[in-house]
Amino acid sequence: MLPNEFAIMVQQFFYPLIVDINKKILNYLSDLREKDDNSMVKQSLEISIELFNNGQNSFYSKLMKMPEYFNLFDFNYNSLSDSKIN
């Protein structure tokens, strides 16, 4: 097997896995946004968003870099509906 063929085979295997993982992450973020405002996880998310807005690294800032990886430059998380990403 040539190195090119091997690289293509690896990409075909891992790309669906990466997409599936990213869907789960976005669904998790959606679940966090739906939590009660007084819950610790919701407060942690709010802190993470505030850090992102101040230009610092956080969980949320890493998520906002995901669209760049997939060349989705017009991606806006707030435009997603409340339904799960399938």
Buried (B, 14 or more C-beta within 10 A) or exposed (E): EEEEEEEEEEEEEEEEEEEEEBEEBBBEBBEBBEBEEEEEEBEBBBEBBEBBEEEEEBBBBEBBEBBEEEEEEEEEBEEBEEEEEE
